[in-house]
Amino acid sequence: TSTHGVGVLAEEPTQFTVQPRSGYAIVSPTSAGNLSGNFHFTVPRPQPGYNNIVEVKVEFTSQSSTVDDFSVYFGNKEKIKENNIG
């Protein structure tokens, strides 16, 4: 699911709905018992003439869930990994 080049993919099997917004997405569980899953947020390539991504901001907000692990990949190369952050 994506909008304006920003997207989110939920790994299967998943029990979540994804609502794309301009520049972000809202991910919600379909039931109170399914609160675990893996998601991939895509970042579009820079506009022509701008070849470098200088900064990436990641912001999580939640009413009742946590983020346990977080990774940033550039292509298939892992650049940042944080574990046990929930």
Backbone as numpy.savetxt, mean C-alpha at the origin, in Angstrom:
# Nx Ny Nz CAx CAy CAz Cx Cy Cz
-6.75 -2.26 -8.21 -7.61 -1.10 -8.21 -6.71 0.13 -8.21
-6.98 1.11 -9.06 -6.11 2.29 -9.08 -6.85 3.52 -9.56
-6.26 4.64 -9.28 -6.75 5.92 -9.78 -5.57 6.85 -9.96
-5.48 7.50 -11.08 -4.41 8.45 -11.38 -3.03 7.85 -11.15
-2.83 6.57 -11.49 -1.53 5.95 -11.38 -1.18 5.39 -10.03
-1.97 5.64 -9.02 -1.71 5.09 -7.69 -2.66 3.92 -7.50
-2.15 2.77 -7.05 -3.02 1.62 -6.91 -2.69 0.78 -5.71
-3.58 -0.13 -5.39 -3.37 -1.08 -4.30 -3.85 -2.44 -4.77
-3.05 -3.44 -4.49 -3.39 -4.82 -4.81 -3.45 -5.61 -3.52
-4.51 -6.35 -3.32 -4.65 -7.21 -2.15 -4.30 -8.63 -2.57
-3.38 -9.27 -1.84 -3.01 -10.65 -2.16 -4.19 -11.56 -1.89
-4.34 -12.57 -2.74 -5.41 -13.56 -2.56 -4.95 -14.62 -1.57
-5.80 -15.24 -0.82 -7.21 -14.89 -0.67 -7.34 -13.67 0.22
-8.31 -12.84 -0.04 -8.49 -11.64 0.76 -9.96 -11.43 1.07
-10.22 -10.81 2.18 -11.58 -10.48 2.61 -11.68 -8.98 2.84
-11.14 -8.21 1.91 -11.11 -6.76 2.05 -11.71 -6.10 0.83
-12.27 -4.93 1.02 -12.68 -4.09 -0.10 -11.67 -2.97 -0.23
-11.43 -2.55 -1.45 -10.49 -1.48 -1.73 -11.23 -0.36 -2.44
-11.17 0.84 -1.87 -11.82 2.01 -2.46 -10.73 3.01 -2.87
-10.41 3.09 -4.17 -9.38 4.04 -4.60 -9.85 5.48 -4.49
-8.94 6.33 -4.11 -9.18 7.76 -4.03 -8.04 8.45 -4.77
-8.11 9.74 -4.92 -7.05 10.47 -5.61 -5.79 10.51 -4.74
-4.81 9.68 -5.06 -3.55 9.65 -4.32 -3.50 8.70 -3.15
-4.58 8.00 -2.82 -4.56 7.04 -1.72 -5.71 6.05 -1.91
-5.79 5.08 -1.04 -6.87 4.08 -1.10 -7.33 3.76 0.31
-8.62 3.44 0.44 -9.18 3.00 1.71 -9.38 1.49 1.61
-8.74 0.76 2.53 -8.84 -0.70 2.57 -9.64 -1.07 3.80
-10.74 -1.79 3.61 -11.64 -2.14 4.72 -11.92 -3.63 4.73
-11.98 -4.26 5.92 -12.34 -5.68 5.98 -13.82 -5.85 5.67
-14.16 -6.99 5.08 -15.56 -7.28 4.78 -16.27 -7.88 5.99
-15.49 -8.35 6.99 -16.09 -8.85 8.22 -15.12 -8.58 9.37
-15.65 -8.52 10.59 -14.83 -8.21 11.76 -13.82 -9.31 12.08
-14.02 -10.52 11.57 -13.11 -11.62 11.86 -11.92 -11.71 10.94
-11.92 -11.00 9.83 -10.81 -11.04 8.88 -10.06 -9.72 8.90
-9.01 -9.69 9.71 -8.26 -8.45 9.86 -6.79 -8.61 9.49
-6.46 -9.63 8.73 -5.08 -9.86 8.35 -4.98 -10.04 6.85
-3.97 -9.44 6.26 -3.78 -9.58 4.82 -2.53 -8.85 4.36
-2.13 -9.15 3.14 -0.98 -8.50 2.52 -1.45 -7.62 1.38
-0.88 -6.42 1.29 -1.28 -5.45 0.28 -0.05 -4.88 -0.40
-0.19 -4.57 -1.65 0.88 -3.96 -2.43 0.36 -2.63 -2.96
1.01 -1.55 -2.57 0.65 -0.22 -3.04 1.63 0.18 -4.13
1.13 0.48 -5.30 2.00 0.84 -6.42 2.21 2.35 -6.45
3.42 2.74 -6.82 3.76 4.15 -6.98 4.12 4.34 -8.44
3.48 5.29 -9.13 3.77 5.47 -10.55 5.17 6.01 -10.78
5.68 5.76 -11.98 6.99 6.30 -12.33 6.88 7.82 -12.45
7.99 8.53 -12.27 7.94 9.99 -12.39 7.54 10.42 -13.80
7.10 11.66 -13.92 6.75 12.21 -15.21 7.98 12.31 -16.10
7.81 12.29 -17.42 8.97 12.44 -18.32 9.77 13.69 -17.98
11.08 13.54 -17.98 11.96 14.65 -17.62 12.35 14.65 -16.15
11.65 13.88 -15.33 11.96 13.74 -13.91 12.27 12.27 -13.66
13.55 11.93 -13.67 13.95 10.53 -13.65 14.15 9.94 -12.27
14.10 10.73 -11.24 14.37 10.22 -9.90 13.19 10.45 -8.96
12.90 9.44 -8.16 11.96 9.61 -7.06 12.81 10.00 -5.86
12.63 11.20 -5.36 13.47 11.73 -4.29 12.94 11.33 -2.92
11.62 11.27 -2.78 11.03 11.03 -1.48 9.73 10.26 -1.64
9.49 9.32 -0.75 8.23 8.58 -0.72 7.67 8.73 0.69
6.43 9.15 0.80 5.78 9.29 2.10 4.75 8.18 2.23
4.81 7.47 3.34 3.84 6.41 3.62 3.14 6.77 4.92
1.82 6.82 4.86 1.04 7.19 6.04 -0.09 6.18 6.22
-0.16 5.60 7.41 -1.21 4.65 7.73 -2.11 5.25 8.80
-3.39 5.16 8.61 -4.33 5.55 9.65 -5.30 4.40 9.85
-5.74 4.21 11.07 -6.59 3.08 11.37 -7.45 3.38 12.58
-8.61 2.76 12.60 -9.44 2.83 13.79 -9.24 1.62 14.69
-8.84 0.48 14.11 -8.74 -0.72 14.94 -7.72 -1.74 14.45
-6.89 -1.41 13.47 -5.91 -2.38 12.98 -4.51 -1.81 13.09
-3.51 -2.67 12.89 -2.12 -2.27 12.96 -1.39 -2.72 11.71
-0.24 -2.13 11.49 0.66 -2.57 10.43 1.82 -3.25 11.14
2.05 -4.53 10.84 3.11 -5.28 11.50 4.44 -5.19 10.77
4.42 -5.31 9.46 5.64 -5.30 8.65 5.43 -4.37 7.45
6.52 -3.80 6.98 6.45 -2.82 5.91 7.72 -2.93 5.07
7.57 -2.94 3.74 8.72 -2.98 2.83 8.49 -2.03 1.68
9.58 -1.47 1.16 9.53 -0.65 -0.04 10.44 -1.30 -1.07
9.89 -1.53 -2.26 10.65 -2.11 -3.36 10.73 -1.11 -4.50
11.85 -1.09 -5.18 12.00 -0.35 -6.42 12.21 -1.40 -7.50
11.17 -1.62 -8.32 11.20 -2.77 -9.21 11.10 -4.01 -8.35
12.04 -4.93 -8.51 12.02 -6.12 -7.66 13.13 -6.09 -6.61
13.72 -4.92 -6.37 14.79 -4.79 -5.39 14.26 -4.13 -4.12
14.43 -4.82 -3.00 13.97 -4.28 -1.72 14.89 -3.15 -1.27
14.30 -1.99 -0.95 15.07 -0.82 -0.52 14.96 -0.57 0.98
13.78 -0.80 1.55 13.54 -0.55 2.97 12.69 -1.69 3.52
13.02 -2.14 4.72 12.20 -3.16 5.38 12.13 -2.85 6.87
10.93 -2.83 7.40 10.71 -2.63 8.83 9.82 -3.76 9.32
10.20 -4.41 10.41 9.43 -5.51 10.98 8.95 -5.16 12.38
7.88 -5.82 12.79 7.33 -5.67 14.15 7.08 -4.22 14.52
6.45 -3.48 13.62 6.19 -2.06 13.88 4.79 -1.82 14.44
3.95 -2.88 14.47 2.58 -2.75 14.95 2.55 -2.58 16.41
